[in-house]
Amino acid sequence: MALQKPTVFFSAVLLSLLALPDLARADIMLLNRNNNLPMLNGVEWQFGGLIRPQYRNKMGSADDHTYMQRGYDSGSFVHTSLNYYLNDDINLLWYYEVGIDIFNELGAGSHFDHNKDTTFTRKHYVGIASKTYGTLTFGQQNSVLYSVIGAKTDVWDNDMHGQGSNNGVNGNYDGSYRGKYLLKYVQDAGPVTLSASWDAPVNDYYIRSDNVRYQRQTGGAGGMDYHIAKDLTLSAAYSYTRAYIISRAPAGDGADTAGYNQQITGIAAQWKPDNWTLAATAGYYHDFIPRRTARVPTAYFEGQARGWEYMASYRWPVAARAITAVKPYIAGDGMRWEHYQTNHTYLGIAAELPHGFQIDYERTFSNTTDNQPDENWVRLWYRF
């Protein structure tokens, strides 16, 4: 359920933040630990977020006169977190992150999709953390698959086309992205960071385009990051979800139902020597990617699919008042299954500006079975 849209409140917040040039890349500390306040001495409270307007153009007039060509929001959010320290080793934690559409909140009706929720919960979880025993959290949060594999290449603009977190039914429900009702445990063991999770049953997700419901029964995942050196990490993860596709049959008819054992296996490598960043991921997907056509419950998913992503970038610090760093990059992805394939290549450049601002330009070159057009992307960031 979407949150009620507090237009006046968010408008005031956005305008206030933009008027504060000294806010930079780190979260704002609202309350420090050891503050000598009664009952609050062990509390640490932070606030932050990201404002991210974007322009997108599909070549060949494929999206002329759409809200994307007028400029739209590409994932702005605000978040807050609380840590309550029981002692120097153990603390209780709470995290809440809400996505907002800045154009909707400011009343710019021609700059957003009116059929989508524009204010919604991105993450919301509670937990307990220990330097000795690890961190246990429950709620809507990044999945093991995304944290261990997907995040390694979720770093350019038009990305995530070759990974599971963006290609299933819905990453919030199938547990591949920001999984709802997710119990997650993370523990460092020497050079290895181990992750494990369990997916509790969740409310059905209605897929309007196919008139079916996706029902997650349960699931789980495991993953590891092996830090071979300070700048080199090798990763692997496996995810399993037991789910059903249920047709919304007319009144009086029996609903068709089909069960699936959805599985994802992923590997990743990330190398960050000096100012370089190089990363690559690959995944195998069993009964996870929806078919392109004829989606019926008994044949809704592709039996087998493969995907991959890669990128390389170099960050040049710049001694100038207007620009602090320039980062050119090249990236790519692909996906393969029966009778269908995608290939995308990306060339881009990011300019880091003072006070938490950044501007990106990116060109997408497409080679796909369904003849997707090339695209141009321009995105402005403001971190606070």
Contacts in CASP RR format, 6 or more apart in sequence:
PFRMAT RR
TARGET T0000
AUTHOR 0000-0000-0000
METHOD contacts of the structure
MODEL  1
MALQKPTVFFSAVLLSLLALPDLARADIMLLNRNNNLPMLNGVEWQFGGL
IRPQYRNKMGSADDHTYMQRGYDSGSFVHTSLNYYLNDDINLLWYYEVGI
DIFNELGAGSHFDHNKDTTFTRKHYVGIASKTYGTLTFGQQNSVLYSVIG
AKTDVWDNDMHGQGSNNGVNGNYDGSYRGKYLLKYVQDAGPVTLSASWDA
PVNDYYIRSDNVRYQRQTGGAGGMDYHIAKDLTLSAAYSYTRAYIISRAP
AGDGADTAGYNQQITGIAAQWKPDNWTLAATAGYYHDFIPRRTARVPTAY
FEGQARGWEYMASYRWPVAARAITAVKPYIAGDGMRWEHYQTNHTYLGIA
AELPHGFQIDYERTFSNTTDNQPDENWVRLWYRF
2 117 0 8 1.000
2 118 0 8 1.000
2 119 0 8 1.000
2 120 0 8 1.000
3 98 0 8 1.000
3 119 0 8 1.000
3 120 0 8 1.000
3 121 0 8 1.000
4 119 0 8 1.000
5 104 0 8 1.000
5 105 0 8 1.000
5 118 0 8 1.000
5 119 0 8 1.000
6 119 0 8 1.000
7 104 0 8 1.000
7 105 0 8 1.000
7 106 0 8 1.000
7 107 0 8 1.000
10 100 0 8 1.000
10 102 0 8 1.000
10 105 0 8 1.000
10 119 0 8 1.000
11 105 0 8 1.000
11 106 0 8 1.000
13 78 0 8 1.000
14 51 0 8 1.000
14 102 0 8 1.000
14 105 0 8 1.000
14 106 0 8 1.000
17 23 0 8 1.000
17 51 0 8 1.000
17 382 0 8 1.000
17 384 0 8 1.000
18 51 0 8 1.000
18 382 0 8 1.000
20 384 0 8 1.000
21 354 0 8 1.000
21 355 0 8 1.000
22 355 0 8 1.000
23 355 0 8 1.000
23 356 0 8 1.000
23 384 0 8 1.000
24 355 0 8 1.000
24 356 0 8 1.000
24 383 0 8 1.000
24 384 0 8 1.000
25 356 0 8 1.000
25 383 0 8 1.000
27 46 0 8 1.000
27 47 0 8 1.000
27 48 0 8 1.000
27 49 0 8 1.000
27 81 0 8 1.000
28 46 0 8 1.000
28 47 0 8 1.000
28 48 0 8 1.000
28 384 0 8 1.000
29 44 0 8 1.000
29 45 0 8 1.000
29 46 0 8 1.000
30 45 0 8 1.000
30 46 0 8 1.000
30 47 0 8 1.000
31 40 0 8 1.000
31 43 0 8 1.000
31 44 0 8 1.000
31 45 0 8 1.000
32 44 0 8 1.000
33 41 0 8 1.000
33 42 0 8 1.000
33 43 0 8 1.000
33 44 0 8 1.000
33 83 0 8 1.000
33 85 0 8 1.000
34 41 0 8 1.000
34 42 0 8 1.000
35 41 0 8 1.000
35 42 0 8 1.000
35 43 0 8 1.000
37 43 0 8 1.000
42 84 0 8 1.000
42 85 0 8 1.000
43 82 0 8 1.000
43 83 0 8 1.000
43 84 0 8 1.000
43 85 0 8 1.000
44 82 0 8 1.000
44 83 0 8 1.000
44 84 0 8 1.000
44 85 0 8 1.000
45 80 0 8 1.000
45 81 0 8 1.000
45 82 0 8 1.000
45 83 0 8 1.000
46 80 0 8 1.000
46 81 0 8 1.000
47 78 0 8 1.000
47 79 0 8 1.000
47 80 0 8 1.000
48 78 0 8 1.000
48 79 0 8 1.000
48 80 0 8 1.000
48 384 0 8 1.000
49 76 0 8 1.000
49 77 0 8 1.000
49 78 0 8 1.000
49 79 0 8 1.000
49 383 0 8 1.000
49 384 0 8 1.000
50 75 0 8 1.000
50 76 0 8 1.000
50 77 0 8 1.000
50 381 0 8 1.000
50 382 0 8 1.000
50 383 0 8 1.000
50 384 0 8 1.000
51 76 0 8 1.000
51 102 0 8 1.000
51 381 0 8 1.000
51 382 0 8 1.000
51 384 0 8 1.000
52 73 0 8 1.000
52 74 0 8 1.000
52 75 0 8 1.000
52 76 0 8 1.000
52 379 0 8 1.000
52 380 0 8 1.000
52 381 0 8 1.000
52 382 0 8 1.000
53 71 0 8 1.000
53 72 0 8 1.000
53 73 0 8 1.000
53 74 0 8 1.000
53 76 0 8 1.000
53 102 0 8 1.000
53 103 0 8 1.000
53 379 0 8 1.000
53 380 0 8 1.000
54 71 0 8 1.000
54 72 0 8 1.000
54 73 0 8 1.000
54 74 0 8 1.000
54 157 0 8 1.000
54 377 0 8 1.000
54 378 0 8 1.000
54 379 0 8 1.000
54 380 0 8 1.000
55 68 0 8 1.000
55 69 0 8 1.000
55 71 0 8 1.000
55 72 0 8 1.000
55 377 0 8 1.000
55 378 0 8 1.000
55 379 0 8 1.000
56 63 0 8 1.000
56 68 0 8 1.000
56 69 0 8 1.000
56 71 0 8 1.000
56 72 0 8 1.000
56 375 0 8 1.000
56 376 0 8 1.000
56 377 0 8 1.000
57 63 0 8 1.000
57 68 0 8 1.000
57 69 0 8 1.000
57 375 0 8 1.000
57 376 0 8 1.000
57 377 0 8 1.000
58 373 0 8 1.000
58 374 0 8 1.000
58 375 0 8 1.000
59 373 0 8 1.000
59 374 0 8 1.000
59 375 0 8 1.000
59 376 0 8 1.000
60 373 0 8 1.000
62 373 0 8 1.000
63 69 0 8 1.000
67 109 0 8 1.000
67 110 0 8 1.000
67 111 0 8 1.000
67 112 0 8 1.000
67 113 0 8 1.000
70 110 0 8 1.000
70 111 0 8 1.000
71 103 0 8 1.000
71 111 0 8 1.000
72 101 0 8 1.000
72 103 0 8 1.000
72 111 0 8 1.000
72 112 0 8 1.000
72 113 0 8 1.000
73 100 0 8 1.000
73 101 0 8 1.000
73 102 0 8 1.000
73 103 0 8 1.000
73 104 0 8 1.000
73 111 0 8 1.000
73 112 0 8 1.000
73 118 0 8 1.000
74 157 0 8 1.000
74 379 0 8 1.000
75 99 0 8 1.000
75 101 0 8 1.000
76 99 0 8 1.000
76 100 0 8 1.000
76 101 0 8 1.000
76 102 0 8 1.000
77 97 0 8 1.000
77 98 0 8 1.000
77 99 0 8 1.000
77 100 0 8 1.000
77 122 0 8 1.000
78 97 0 8 1.000
78 98 0 8 1.000
78 99 0 8 1.000
78 100 0 8 1.000
79 95 0 8 1.000
79 96 0 8 1.000
79 97 0 8 1.000
79 98 0 8 1.000
79 122 0 8 1.000
79 123 0 8 1.000
80 95 0 8 1.000
80 96 0 8 1.000
81 93 0 8 1.000
81 94 0 8 1.000
81 95 0 8 1.000
81 96 0 8 1.000
82 93 0 8 1.000
82 94 0 8 1.000
82 95 0 8 1.000
83 91 0 8 1.000
83 92 0 8 1.000
83 93 0 8 1.000
83 129 0 8 1.000
84 91 0 8 1.000
84 92 0 8 1.000
84 93 0 8 1.000
85 91 0 8 1.000
86 92 0 8 1.000
89 130 0 8 1.000
89 131 0 8 1.000
89 132 0 8 1.000
90 128 0 8 1.000
90 129 0 8 1.000
90 130 0 8 1.000
91 128 0 8 1.000
91 129 0 8 1.000
91 130 0 8 1.000
92 126 0 8 1.000
92 127 0 8 1.000
92 128 0 8 1.000
92 129 0 8 1.000
93 126 0 8 1.000
93 127 0 8 1.000
93 128 0 8 1.000
93 129 0 8 1.000
93 135 0 8 1.000
93 137 0 8 1.000
94 125 0 8 1.000
94 126 0 8 1.000
94 127 0 8 1.000
95 123 0 8 1.000
95 124 0 8 1.000
95 125 0 8 1.000
95 126 0 8 1.000
95 141 0 8 1.000
96 121 0 8 1.000
96 123 0 8 1.000
96 124 0 8 1.000
97 121 0 8 1.000
97 122 0 8 1.000
97 123 0 8 1.000
97 124 0 8 1.000
98 119 0 8 1.000
98 120 0 8 1.000
98 121 0 8 1.000
98 122 0 8 1.000
99 119 0 8 1.000
99 120 0 8 1.000
99 121 0 8 1.000
99 122 0 8 1.000
100 118 0 8 1.000
100 119 0 8 1.000
101 112 0 8 1.000
101 118 0 8 1.000
101 119 0 8 1.000
103 109 0 8 1.000
103 111 0 8 1.000
103 112 0 8 1.000
104 111 0 8 1.000
104 112 0 8 1.000
104 118 0 8 1.000
104 119 0 8 1.000
105 118 0 8 1.000
105 119 0 8 1.000
112 118 0 8 1.000
121 140 0 8 1.000
122 140 0 8 1.000
122 178 0 8 1.000
123 140 0 8 1.000
123 141 0 8 1.000
123 142 0 8 1.000
123 178 0 8 1.000
124 139 0 8 1.000
124 140 0 8 1.000
125 137 0 8 1.000
125 138 0 8 1.000
125 139 0 8 1.000
125 140 0 8 1.000
125 141 0 8 1.000
125 182 0 8 1.000
126 137 0 8 1.000
126 138 0 8 1.000
126 139 0 8 1.000
127 135 0 8 1.000
127 136 0 8 1.000
127 137 0 8 1.000
127 138 0 8 1.000
128 135 0 8 1.000
128 136 0 8 1.000
129 135 0 8 1.000
129 136 0 8 1.000
133 187 0 8 1.000
134 185 0 8 1.000
134 186 0 8 1.000
134 187 0 8 1.000
134 188 0 8 1.000
135 185 0 8 1.000
135 186 0 8 1.000
135 187 0 8 1.000
136 183 0 8 1.000
136 184 0 8 1.000
136 185 0 8 1.000
137 183 0 8 1.000
137 184 0 8 1.000
138 181 0 8 1.000
138 182 0 8 1.000
138 183 0 8 1.000
138 184 0 8 1.000
139 179 0 8 1.000
139 180 0 8 1.000
139 181 0 8 1.000
139 182 0 8 1.000
139 183 0 8 1.000
140 172 0 8 1.000
140 178 0 8 1.000
140 179 0 8 1.000
140 180 0 8 1.000
140 181 0 8 1.000
140 182 0 8 1.000
141 178 0 8 1.000
141 179 0 8 1.000
141 182 0 8 1.000
141 184 0 8 1.000
142 151 0 8 1.000
142 177 0 8 1.000
142 178 0 8 1.000
142 179 0 8 1.000
143 165 0 8 1.000
143 171 0 8 1.000
143 175 0 8 1.000
143 176 0 8 1.000
143 177 0 8 1.000
143 178 0 8 1.000
143 179 0 8 1.000
143 182 0 8 1.000
143 184 0 8 1.000
143 197 0 8 1.000
143 221 0 8 1.000
143 239 0 8 1.000
144 184 0 8 1.000
144 195 0 8 1.000
144 196 0 8 1.000
144 197 0 8 1.000
144 220 0 8 1.000
144 221 0 8 1.000
144 222 0 8 1.000
144 223 0 8 1.000
144 237 0 8 1.000
144 239 0 8 1.000
145 164 0 8 1.000
145 165 0 8 1.000
145 175 0 8 1.000
145 176 0 8 1.000
145 221 0 8 1.000
145 237 0 8 1.000
145 239 0 8 1.000
145 264 0 8 1.000
145 266 0 8 1.000
146 154 0 8 1.000
146 165 0 8 1.000
146 176 0 8 1.000
146 177 0 8 1.000
146 178 0 8 1.000
147 186 0 8 1.000
147 195 0 8 1.000
148 195 0 8 1.000
148 222 0 8 1.000
148 223 0 8 1.000
148 224 0 8 1.000
148 225 0 8 1.000
148 235 0 8 1.000
148 236 0 8 1.000
148 237 0 8 1.000
148 268 0 8 1.000
149 163 0 8 1.000
149 235 0 8 1.000
149 236 0 8 1.000
149 237 0 8 1.000
149 266 0 8 1.000
149 267 0 8 1.000
149 268 0 8 1.000
149 281 0 8 1.000
149 283 0 8 1.000
150 160 0 8 1.000
150 163 0 8 1.000
150 164 0 8 1.000
150 165 0 8 1.000
150 268 0 8 1.000
150 281 0 8 1.000
150 309 0 8 1.000
152 235 0 8 1.000
152 268 0 8 1.000
152 269 0 8 1.000
152 270 0 8 1.000
152 279 0 8 1.000
152 280 0 8 1.000
152 281 0 8 1.000
153 159 0 8 1.000
153 160 0 8 1.000
153 163 0 8 1.000
153 268 0 8 1.000
153 279 0 8 1.000
153 280 0 8 1.000
153 281 0 8 1.000
153 309 0 8 1.000
153 310 0 8 1.000
153 311 0 8 1.000
153 331 0 8 1.000
153 333 0 8 1.000
154 160 0 8 1.000
154 163 0 8 1.000
154 165 0 8 1.000
155 277 0 8 1.000
155 279 0 8 1.000
155 311 0 8 1.000
155 313 0 8 1.000
156 311 0 8 1.000
156 329 0 8 1.000
156 331 0 8 1.000
156 346 0 8 1.000
156 348 0 8 1.000
156 362 0 8 1.000
157 346 0 8 1.000
157 360 0 8 1.000
157 362 0 8 1.000
157 377 0 8 1.000
157 379 0 8 1.000
158 344 0 8 1.000
158 346 0 8 1.000
158 362 0 8 1.000
158 364 0 8 1.000
158 375 0 8 1.000
158 377 0 8 1.000
159 309 0 8 1.000
159 331 0 8 1.000
159 333 0 8 1.000
159 346 0 8 1.000
160 166 0 8 1.000
160 167 0 8 1.000
160 309 0 8 1.000
161 167 0 8 1.000
161 309 0 8 1.000
161 333 0 8 1.000
161 334 0 8 1.000
161 335 0 8 1.000
161 342 0 8 1.000
161 344 0 8 1.000
162 307 0 8 1.000
162 308 0 8 1.000
162 309 0 8 1.000
162 333 0 8 1.000
162 334 0 8 1.000
162 335 0 8 1.000
162 342 0 8 1.000
163 281 0 8 1.000
163 283 0 8 1.000
163 307 0 8 1.000
163 309 0 8 1.000
163 333 0 8 1.000
164 176 0 8 1.000
164 264 0 8 1.000
164 283 0 8 1.000
164 285 0 8 1.000
164 288 0 8 1.000
164 289 0 8 1.000
165 171 0 8 1.000
165 176 0 8 1.000
165 177 0 8 1.000
166 177 0 8 1.000
167 285 0 8 1.000
167 288 0 8 1.000
167 289 0 8 1.000
167 335 0 8 1.000
168 174 0 8 1.000
168 176 0 8 1.000
168 288 0 8 1.000
168 289 0 8 1.000
168 290 0 8 1.000
169 205 0 8 1.000
169 207 0 8 1.000
169 214 0 8 1.000
169 290 0 8 1.000
170 205 0 8 1.000
170 214 0 8 1.000
171 177 0 8 1.000
171 178 0 8 1.000
171 179 0 8 1.000
172 178 0 8 1.000
172 179 0 8 1.000
172 180 0 8 1.000
172 205 0 8 1.000
173 179 0 8 1.000
173 180 0 8 1.000
173 202 0 8 1.000
173 205 0 8 1.000
173 214 0 8 1.000
173 216 0 8 1.000
174 214 0 8 1.000
174 216 0 8 1.000
174 241 0 8 1.000
174 243 0 8 1.000
174 262 0 8 1.000
174 288 0 8 1.000
175 182 0 8 1.000
175 199 0 8 1.000
175 216 0 8 1.000
175 219 0 8 1.000
175 239 0 8 1.000
175 241 0 8 1.000
176 239 0 8 1.000
176 264 0 8 1.000
176 288 0 8 1.000
179 199 0 8 1.000
180 202 0 8 1.000
181 199 0 8 1.000
181 200 0 8 1.000
181 201 0 8 1.000
181 202 0 8 1.000
182 197 0 8 1.000
182 198 0 8 1.000
182 199 0 8 1.000
182 200 0 8 1.000
183 197 0 8 1.000
183 198 0 8 1.000
183 199 0 8 1.000
183 200 0 8 1.000
184 195 0 8 1.000
184 196 0 8 1.000
184 197 0 8 1.000
185 195 0 8 1.000
185 196 0 8 1.000
185 197 0 8 1.000
186 193 0 8 1.000
186 194 0 8 1.000
186 195 0 8 1.000
187 193 0 8 1.000
187 194 0 8 1.000
188 194 0 8 1.000
191 226 0 8 1.000
191 227 0 8 1.000
191 228 0 8 1.000
192 224 0 8 1.000
192 225 0 8 1.000
192 226 0 8 1.000
192 227 0 8 1.000
193 224 0 8 1.000
193 225 0 8 1.000
193 227 0 8 1.000
194 222 0 8 1.000
194 223 0 8 1.000
194 224 0 8 1.000
195 221 0 8 1.000
195 222 0 8 1.000
195 223 0 8 1.000
195 224 0 8 1.000
195 225 0 8 1.000
195 237 0 8 1.000
196 220 0 8 1.000
196 221 0 8 1.000
196 222 0 8 1.000
196 223 0 8 1.000
197 220 0 8 1.000
197 221 0 8 1.000
197 222 0 8 1.000
198 218 0 8 1.000
198 219 0 8 1.000
198 220 0 8 1.000
199 216 0 8 1.000
199 218 0 8 1.000
199 219 0 8 1.000
199 220 0 8 1.000
199 221 0 8 1.000
199 241 0 8 1.000
200 218 0 8 1.000
201 216 0 8 1.000
201 217 0 8 1.000
201 218 0 8 1.000
202 216 0 8 1.000
204 213 0 8 1.000
204 214 0 8 1.000
204 215 0 8 1.000
204 246 0 8 1.000
205 213 0 8 1.000
205 214 0 8 1.000
205 215 0 8 1.000
205 216 0 8 1.000
206 212 0 8 1.000
206 213 0 8 1.000
206 214 0 8 1.000
206 248 0 8 1.000
207 213 0 8 1.000
207 214 0 8 1.000
210 295 0 8 1.000
210 300 0 8 1.000
211 247 0 8 1.000
211 248 0 8 1.000
212 245 0 8 1.000
212 246 0 8 1.000
212 247 0 8 1.000
212 248 0 8 1.000
212 295 0 8 1.000
212 297 0 8 1.000
212 300 0 8 1.000
213 245 0 8 1.000
213 246 0 8 1.000
213 247 0 8 1.000
213 248 0 8 1.000
214 243 0 8 1.000
214 244 0 8 1.000
214 245 0 8 1.000
215 243 0 8 1.000
215 244 0 8 1.000
215 245 0 8 1.000
215 246 0 8 1.000
216 241 0 8 1.000
216 242 0 8 1.000
216 243 0 8 1.000
217 242 0 8 1.000
217 243 0 8 1.000
217 244 0 8 1.000
218 241 0 8 1.000
218 242 0 8 1.000
219 239 0 8 1.000
219 240 0 8 1.000
219 241 0 8 1.000
219 242 0 8 1.000
220 239 0 8 1.000
220 240 0 8 1.000
220 241 0 8 1.000
221 237 0 8 1.000
221 238 0 8 1.000
221 239 0 8 1.000
221 240 0 8 1.000
222 237 0 8 1.000
222 238 0 8 1.000
222 239 0 8 1.000
223 235 0 8 1.000
223 236 0 8 1.000
223 237 0 8 1.000
223 238 0 8 1.000
224 235 0 8 1.000
224 236 0 8 1.000
224 237 0 8 1.000
225 233 0 8 1.000
225 234 0 8 1.000
225 235 0 8 1.000
226 233 0 8 1.000
226 234 0 8 1.000
226 235 0 8 1.000
227 233 0 8 1.000
228 234 0 8 1.000
231 271 0 8 1.000
231 272 0 8 1.000
231 273 0 8 1.000
232 269 0 8 1.000
232 270 0 8 1.000
232 271 0 8 1.000
232 272 0 8 1.000
233 268 0 8 1.000
233 269 0 8 1.000
233 270 0 8 1.000
233 271 0 8 1.000
234 267 0 8 1.000
234 268 0 8 1.000
234 269 0 8 1.000
235 267 0 8 1.000
235 268 0 8 1.000
235 269 0 8 1.000
235 270 0 8 1.000
236 266 0 8 1.000
236 267 0 8 1.000
236 268 0 8 1.000
237 264 0 8 1.000
237 265 0 8 1.000
237 266 0 8 1.000
238 263 0 8 1.000
238 264 0 8 1.000
238 265 0 8 1.000
238 266 0 8 1.000
239 262 0 8 1.000
239 263 0 8 1.000
239 264 0 8 1.000
240 261 0 8 1.000
240 262 0 8 1.000
240 263 0 8 1.000
241 261 0 8 1.000
241 262 0 8 1.000
241 263 0 8 1.000
242 259 0 8 1.000
242 260 0 8 1.000
242 261 0 8 1.000
242 262 0 8 1.000
243 259 0 8 1.000
243 260 0 8 1.000
243 262 0 8 1.000
244 257 0 8 1.000
244 258 0 8 1.000
244 259 0 8 1.000
244 260 0 8 1.000
245 257 0 8 1.000
245 258 0 8 1.000
245 259 0 8 1.000
245 260 0 8 1.000
245 297 0 8 1.000
245 300 0 8 1.000
246 255 0 8 1.000
246 256 0 8 1.000
246 257 0 8 1.000
246 297 0 8 1.000
247 255 0 8 1.000
247 256 0 8 1.000
247 257 0 8 1.000
247 296 0 8 1.000
247 297 0 8 1.000
248 255 0 8 1.000
249 255 0 8 1.000
249 256 0 8 1.000
256 296 0 8 1.000
256 297 0 8 1.000
256 298 0 8 1.000
257 297 0 8 1.000
258 297 0 8 1.000
258 298 0 8 1.000
258 299 0 8 1.000
258 300 0 8 1.000
260 287 0 8 1.000
260 300 0 8 1.000
260 301 0 8 1.000
261 286 0 8 1.000
261 287 0 8 1.000
262 286 0 8 1.000
262 287 0 8 1.000
262 288 0 8 1.000
262 301 0 8 1.000
263 285 0 8 1.000
263 286 0 8 1.000
263 287 0 8 1.000
263 288 0 8 1.000
264 283 0 8 1.000
264 284 0 8 1.000
264 285 0 8 1.000
264 286 0 8 1.000
264 288 0 8 1.000
265 283 0 8 1.000
265 284 0 8 1.000
266 281 0 8 1.000
266 282 0 8 1.000
266 283 0 8 1.000
266 284 0 8 1.000
267 281 0 8 1.000
267 282 0 8 1.000
267 283 0 8 1.000
268 279 0 8 1.000
268 280 0 8 1.000
268 281 0 8 1.000
268 282 0 8 1.000
269 279 0 8 1.000
269 280 0 8 1.000
269 281 0 8 1.000
270 277 0 8 1.000
270 278 0 8 1.000
270 279 0 8 1.000
271 277 0 8 1.000
271 278 0 8 1.000
271 279 0 8 1.000
272 278 0 8 1.000
275 314 0 8 1.000
275 315 0 8 1.000
275 316 0 8 1.000
275 317 0 8 1.000
276 312 0 8 1.000
276 313 0 8 1.000
276 314 0 8 1.000
277 311 0 8 1.000
277 312 0 8 1.000
277 313 0 8 1.000
277 314 0 8 1.000
277 315 0 8 1.000
278 311 0 8 1.000
278 312 0 8 1.000
279 309 0 8 1.000
279 310 0 8 1.000
279 311 0 8 1.000
280 308 0 8 1.000
280 309 0 8 1.000
280 310 0 8 1.000
280 311 0 8 1.000
281 308 0 8 1.000
281 309 0 8 1.000
281 310 0 8 1.000
282 306 0 8 1.000
282 307 0 8 1.000
282 308 0 8 1.000
283 306 0 8 1.000
283 307 0 8 1.000
283 308 0 8 1.000
284 304 0 8 1.000
284 305 0 8 1.000
284 306 0 8 1.000
284 307 0 8 1.000
285 302 0 8 1.000
285 304 0 8 1.000
285 305 0 8 1.000
285 306 0 8 1.000
285 307 0 8 1.000
286 303 0 8 1.000
286 304 0 8 1.000
287 301 0 8 1.000
287 302 0 8 1.000
287 303 0 8 1.000
288 301 0 8 1.000
288 302 0 8 1.000
288 305 0 8 1.000
289 301 0 8 1.000
289 302 0 8 1.000
289 305 0 8 1.000
289 335 0 8 1.000
289 337 0 8 1.000
290 300 0 8 1.000
290 301 0 8 1.000
290 302 0 8 1.000
291 299 0 8 1.000
291 300 0 8 1.000
291 301 0 8 1.000
291 302 0 8 1.000
292 339 0 8 1.000
292 340 0 8 1.000
292 370 0 8 1.000
302 337 0 8 1.000
302 338 0 8 1.000
303 337 0 8 1.000
304 337 0 8 1.000
304 338 0 8 1.000
305 335 0 8 1.000
305 336 0 8 1.000
305 337 0 8 1.000
306 335 0 8 1.000
306 336 0 8 1.000
306 337 0 8 1.000
307 333 0 8 1.000
307 334 0 8 1.000
307 335 0 8 1.000
307 336 0 8 1.000
308 333 0 8 1.000
308 334 0 8 1.000
309 331 0 8 1.000
309 332 0 8 1.000
309 333 0 8 1.000
309 334 0 8 1.000
310 331 0 8 1.000
310 332 0 8 1.000
310 333 0 8 1.000
311 329 0 8 1.000
311 330 0 8 1.000
311 331 0 8 1.000
311 332 0 8 1.000
311 346 0 8 1.000
312 329 0 8 1.000
312 330 0 8 1.000
312 331 0 8 1.000
313 327 0 8 1.000
313 328 0 8 1.000
313 329 0 8 1.000
313 330 0 8 1.000
314 327 0 8 1.000
314 328 0 8 1.000
314 329 0 8 1.000
315 325 0 8 1.000
315 326 0 8 1.000
315 327 0 8 1.000
316 325 0 8 1.000
316 326 0 8 1.000
316 327 0 8 1.000
317 324 0 8 1.000
317 325 0 8 1.000
318 324 0 8 1.000
318 325 0 8 1.000
318 326 0 8 1.000
321 354 0 8 1.000
322 353 0 8 1.000
322 354 0 8 1.000
323 351 0 8 1.000
323 352 0 8 1.000
323 353 0 8 1.000
324 352 0 8 1.000
324 353 0 8 1.000
324 354 0 8 1.000
325 351 0 8 1.000
325 352 0 8 1.000
326 349 0 8 1.000
326 350 0 8 1.000
326 351 0 8 1.000
326 352 0 8 1.000
327 349 0 8 1.000
327 350 0 8 1.000
327 351 0 8 1.000
327 352 0 8 1.000
328 348 0 8 1.000
328 349 0 8 1.000
328 350 0 8 1.000
329 346 0 8 1.000
329 347 0 8 1.000
329 348 0 8 1.000
329 349 0 8 1.000
329 350 0 8 1.000
330 345 0 8 1.000
330 346 0 8 1.000
330 347 0 8 1.000
330 348 0 8 1.000
331 345 0 8 1.000
331 346 0 8 1.000
332 343 0 8 1.000
332 344 0 8 1.000
332 345 0 8 1.000
332 346 0 8 1.000
333 342 0 8 1.000
333 343 0 8 1.000
333 344 0 8 1.000
334 341 0 8 1.000
334 342 0 8 1.000
334 343 0 8 1.000
334 344 0 8 1.000
335 341 0 8 1.000
335 342 0 8 1.000
339 369 0 8 1.000
340 369 0 8 1.000
340 370 0 8 1.000
341 368 0 8 1.000
341 369 0 8 1.000
342 366 0 8 1.000
342 367 0 8 1.000
342 368 0 8 1.000
342 369 0 8 1.000
342 372 0 8 1.000
343 366 0 8 1.000
343 367 0 8 1.000
343 368 0 8 1.000
344 364 0 8 1.000
344 365 0 8 1.000
344 366 0 8 1.000
344 367 0 8 1.000
344 368 0 8 1.000
345 364 0 8 1.000
345 365 0 8 1.000
346 362 0 8 1.000
346 363 0 8 1.000
346 364 0 8 1.000
346 365 0 8 1.000
347 362 0 8 1.000
347 363 0 8 1.000
347 365 0 8 1.000
348 360 0 8 1.000
348 361 0 8 1.000
348 362 0 8 1.000
348 363 0 8 1.000
349 360 0 8 1.000
349 361 0 8 1.000
349 362 0 8 1.000
350 358 0 8 1.000
350 359 0 8 1.000
350 360 0 8 1.000
351 358 0 8 1.000
351 359 0 8 1.000
351 360 0 8 1.000
352 358 0 8 1.000
353 359 0 8 1.000
356 381 0 8 1.000
356 382 0 8 1.000
356 383 0 8 1.000
356 384 0 8 1.000
357 380 0 8 1.000
357 381 0 8 1.000
357 382 0 8 1.000
358 380 0 8 1.000
358 381 0 8 1.000
358 383 0 8 1.000
359 378 0 8 1.000
359 379 0 8 1.000
359 380 0 8 1.000
359 381 0 8 1.000
360 377 0 8 1.000
360 378 0 8 1.000
360 379 0 8 1.000
360 380 0 8 1.000
360 381 0 8 1.000
361 376 0 8 1.000
361 377 0 8 1.000
361 378 0 8 1.000
362 376 0 8 1.000
362 377 0 8 1.000
362 378 0 8 1.000
362 379 0 8 1.000
363 374 0 8 1.000
363 375 0 8 1.000
363 376 0 8 1.000
363 377 0 8 1.000
364 374 0 8 1.000
364 375 0 8 1.000
364 376 0 8 1.000
364 377 0 8 1.000
365 374 0 8 1.000
366 372 0 8 1.000
366 373 0 8 1.000
366 374 0 8 1.000
366 375 0 8 1.000
END
